[in-house]
Amino acid sequence: MLGRLLTRRILSATLVILAVLTAALAAMQVVRLGPLFLGPWVRPSDLGCIVALVPIVTLGLPASMAMAIAVVASNLSRSGERPALASAGVRPARVVAAPLACALACCAVTAFLSLVASPWAFGLLEESLGSLAVRAAFSSLPEGRFFDLPSGGVLYAGRKSPGDGRRIEDVVVSLAPEGASPVTISARRAVIEHEGSGACRMTFEQAVMSAADGVQAQAEVMTMPLDLGAVIASRRDELPAILSRPTSGMDPRGPFLERFHLNRRLAVPLASLFLVLVAASLLLPATLRRHWIAPAILAGAILSYHAISRAAEEMVVSGAIPPEPGAWIPAAALATACAISLAWIRPGAG
């Protein structure tokens, strides 16, 4: 009966806190990404970016459950239920059984979200934002005049097809490859296509390629890689600021950071378990006489965890520490806090 009551209180408080936290973090992302979704290049299919909520829930669930347990502990102290339970001879094991079960369930759900759902969501989100970035970069191309490519070439976009977001009519591209003769490509039309991770290509239709030595070649279809990151950087003043930030595909440290993110995804479930266990330990100590102490301790633990995570990530990015230890440092800090909190509880405290 006691376990069911505590479980019901913990889960209801978790849902409320998670909803508020998710809404707050989602609002921050809307503010950050908002300009990208306000241009004429947006399509209804871009609403798929809502999958960004999955990583938010992955990080928010353990924090919400830990804070919910702290709130339950606070309410037990404020209402006098904890002393009453101790006076009635209720063993500490019965008090912590419900939060321990919640901790294990939270760890399992977080493991699924971190190892399965979040990578899928990040991949879909990167694809959606990449496609959106292609259309945004396309919209910035000057119509009917020459445009300097960051690679050193020149692009002439005669006319952009209205409503398409990718197609250009009457295209001329002049390239000057390093160590080779200049080449000019003229085509009836060209299409900019996203290939993922910030990479894209330009496909020419009914194209004619002319070299400086007079050699010509014709093709119905011809493709050319396009550095979207460089295009975006070159049009920085005309595009939403979010597009000037490189994606993982544009970042030369990509493989290095991928090792860090892989290990962090493995560490997050354990970190969530330790965090909820720290919260569960607050249900026991008789020394917590004031009802606000438990939430204050948990808030400090959560803020400290995120501060340590941010510092560890910055150290990994700067090359101060390898990615594997950097990913596990926050979980190790929570494990230490969990051990200290469990050692602090005196046997028989209730």
Residue pairs with C-beta under 8 A, 6 or more apart in sequence:
2 85
2 90
2 94
2 95
2 98
3 94
3 97
3 98
3 101
4 98
6 72
6 95
6 98
6 99
7 98
7 101
7 102
9 68
9 72
9 75
10 65
10 68
10 69
10 72
10 98
10 99
10 102
11 68
11 102
13 67
13 68
13 71
13 72
14 61
14 64
14 65
14 68
14 102
16 68
17 64
17 67
17 68
17 71
18 57
18 60
18 61
18 64
18 65
21 60
21 63
21 64
22 53
22 56
22 57
22 60
25 56
25 60
26 52
26 53
26 56
29 52
29 56
32 242
33 49
33 129
33 242
35 240
35 241
35 242
36 129
36 132
36 133
36 136
36 240
36 242
36 243
37 46
37 49
37 132
38 240
39 136
39 139
39 240
40 139
41 132
41 135
41 136
41 138
41 139
41 165
42 132
42 135
43 135
43 165
45 128
46 128
46 131
46 132
48 124
48 128
49 125
49 128
49 129
49 132
51 120
51 121
51 124
51 125
51 128
52 121
52 125
54 113
54 117
54 118
54 120
54 121
55 118
55 121
55 122
57 113
58 110
58 113
58 114
58 117
58 118
58 268
59 268
61 106
61 109
61 110
61 113
61 272
62 106
62 110
62 268
62 271
62 272
62 273
62 275
62 276
63 275
63 302
65 102
65 103
65 106
65 276
65 279
66 275
66 276
66 278
66 279
66 298
66 301
66 302
67 279
67 295
67 298
67 299
67 302
68 279
69 99
69 102
69 276
69 279
69 280
69 282
69 283
69 298
70 279
70 282
70 294
70 295
70 297
70 298
71 294
71 295
72 99
72 283
73 82
73 279
73 282
73 283
73 288
73 294
74 291
74 292
74 293
74 294
74 295
75 81
75 291
76 82
76 85
76 283
77 288
77 289
77 290
77 291
77 293
77 294
78 291
82 283
82 286
82 350
85 95
85 350
86 286
86 350
90 350
91 350
92 284
92 345
92 348
92 349
92 350
95 283
95 284
95 350
96 280
96 281
96 283
96 284
99 276
99 279
99 280
99 283
100 277
100 280
102 276
102 280
103 273
103 276
103 277
103 280
104 273
106 272
106 273
106 276
107 269
107 270
107 272
107 273
107 276
108 269
110 268
110 269
110 272
111 268
111 269
114 265
114 266
114 268
114 269
115 265
115 266
115 269
118 265
119 265
126 196
126 197
126 247
126 248
126 249
127 194
127 196
129 247
130 194
130 196
130 197
130 198
130 200
130 228
130 247
130 249
131 194
133 194
133 198
133 228
133 232
133 243
134 166
134 192
134 193
134 194
134 200
134 228
135 165
135 166
136 239
136 240
136 243
137 192
137 228
137 231
137 232
137 235
137 239
137 243
138 160
138 165
138 166
138 168
138 192
139 160
139 165
140 235
140 238
140 239
141 147
141 155
141 157
141 160
141 168
142 157
143 157
143 158
143 159
143 160
144 157
144 158
144 159
145 156
145 157
146 154
146 155
146 156
147 154
147 155
147 156
147 157
148 154
148 155
148 234
149 155
149 173
149 230
149 231
149 234
150 227
150 230
150 231
150 233
150 234
151 175
151 227
151 230
152 175
152 176
153 173
153 174
153 175
153 176
154 173
154 174
155 171
155 172
155 173
155 174
156 170
156 171
156 172
156 173
157 168
157 170
157 171
158 168
158 169
158 170
158 171
158 172
159 168
159 169
159 170
160 167
160 168
160 169
161 167
161 168
161 169
161 189
166 191
166 192
166 193
167 189
167 190
167 191
168 189
168 190
168 191
168 192
169 188
169 189
170 188
170 189
171 185
171 186
171 187
171 188
171 189
171 190
171 204
172 184
172 185
172 186
172 187
173 184
173 185
173 186
173 202
173 224
174 182
174 183
174 184
174 185
175 182
175 183
175 184
175 185
176 182
176 183
177 183
181 211
181 212
181 213
182 211
182 212
183 209
183 210
183 211
183 212
184 209
184 210
185 204
185 207
185 208
185 209
185 210
185 222
185 224
186 207
186 208
186 210
187 204
187 205
187 206
187 207
187 208
187 222
188 205
188 206
188 207
189 204
189 205
189 206
190 202
190 203
190 204
190 205
191 202
191 203
191 205
192 200
192 201
192 202
192 226
193 200
193 201
193 202
193 203
194 200
194 228
195 201
196 249
197 247
197 248
197 249
197 250
198 228
198 229
198 246
198 247
198 248
198 249
198 250
199 225
199 228
199 249
200 225
200 226
200 228
201 223
201 224
201 225
201 226
202 223
202 224
202 225
202 226
203 221
203 222
203 223
204 219
204 221
204 222
204 223
204 224
205 220
205 221
206 220
207 218
207 219
207 220
207 221
207 222
208 216
208 217
208 218
209 216
209 217
209 218
209 219
209 222
210 216
228 250
229 246
229 247
229 250
232 239
232 243
232 244
233 244
236 244
248 254
248 257
248 258
251 257
253 317
256 323
257 316
257 317
257 323
259 323
259 324
260 313
260 316
260 323
260 324
260 326
260 327
261 327
262 327
263 323
263 324
263 327
263 328
264 327
266 327
267 327
267 328
267 330
267 331
268 331
270 331
270 335
271 305
271 330
271 331
271 334
274 331
274 334
274 335
274 337
274 338
275 301
275 302
275 305
275 334
275 338
277 338
277 341
277 342
278 297
278 298
278 301
278 334
278 337
278 338
278 341
279 294
279 298
281 338
281 341
281 342
281 344
281 345
282 288
282 294
282 297
282 298
282 341
284 345
284 349
284 350
285 344
285 345
285 346
285 349
286 346
286 349
286 350
287 349
288 294
301 334
301 337
304 333
304 337
305 330
305 333
305 334
308 329
308 330
308 333
309 330
312 321
312 326
312 327
312 329
312 330
313 326
315 321
315 326
316 322
316 323
316 326
316 327
